[in-house]
Amino acid sequence: EQNALIGLFSLKFLNINNNNIKILNGNLFSNLKNLERLNFQSNNLYRIEKNAFTGLDSSLKYLLLSDNKFEFLKSFYFENLSYLTILNLRKNSISSIQSGSFSNLPLIKILDLGDNCLFKIDSNLFSTNKFLSSLHLDHNQIKNFSINWDSILNLLFINCENNLLSVLDLRILNKMARLKTVIFSNNYIYKVNCERNNLDSMLKITTLNLENNSKIKMANIDSKCFQH
């Protein structure tokens, strides 16, 4: 209920995981001006109403929504969370993400969308998330990427294992000078593309995992990928 949390002005950590909550109502946290961490893992959440996070604009840093019942994300779900750095949406049933869903999260660093039902990622989905450093897209049904990688140049870690990818284009790494870990294991990759000008970026990668892509053959790996 909207008035359920009135009086808890000094609260910094709120853990309501493993319950039967289905909807986050509007203005639910409007009195919790100091709240930094909010845990709603393992509930039955499937909807967030407008203005649900009003009042948390300058305080909330961690929002944990994993193991719930979300099937889609609407553009207003994460409004009023301009200081959020970690958003965990793992293990839902998300198949659709509305454009602009993450546009109100300018400081987000870790975004976990793993273990959902995503089959595509829109090109500008992360266009305002320039501080994003860790992106988890593993265990989905993604067949190809159209991500505008220029908008997430600070990425350090990307996990795309257990998807339906067939071609890995390492040319996307050309401008991603900080990237350290790239995981594309357990896909259906049969071809790896590359260009000579990728090398400056690729030399900084410490982990490149392509295991269990049984269709990959050396003849289908561009010879320029690992030359220096």
Disulfide bonds with the S-S distance in Angstrom:
none
